[in-house]
């Protein structure tokens, strides 16, 4: 695959390295390639913008995050990229979603946005579980702890924050 010079490109590899997802401003949609065969792993996924791409830990789902120009909000779609079926659409951010991270068990998705918020979503229901505020700049990086109980967020404000993302009834400290 050869991409044009000066193209705005986003990409990610699945944890096993078998799938490569990429979006480029000059190409329509998100493309997922099987890296062993160098062939498309499914249909192109519709995405006029993509600020962040992330595979679930099992490699079966792909989160595509960006901005919905029609609704003037952030948008995250989670896809079964092999079939091209949207599993869930997550709306709640008031600005572009710049980063995403799946929890290690794949049941939750964290999103960070230019609106300075970090949101945690239940993927089975599409419901927002938590919204964390505290950054004074766009949230640009997210990472779950290996046990899924903590989430680190990084921001253009220069801060890294650690959030407890356990359900309230599981917290002991």
Secondary structure, 3 states (H helix, E strand, C coil): CCCCCCCCEEEEECCCCCEEEEEECCCCCEEEEECCCCEECCCCECCCCCCEEEECCCCCCEEEEEEECCCCEEEEEEEECCCCEEEEEECCCCCCEEEEEECCCCCEEEEEECCCEEEEEECCCCEEEEEEECCCCCEEEEEECCCCCEEEEEECCCCEEEEECCCHHHCCC
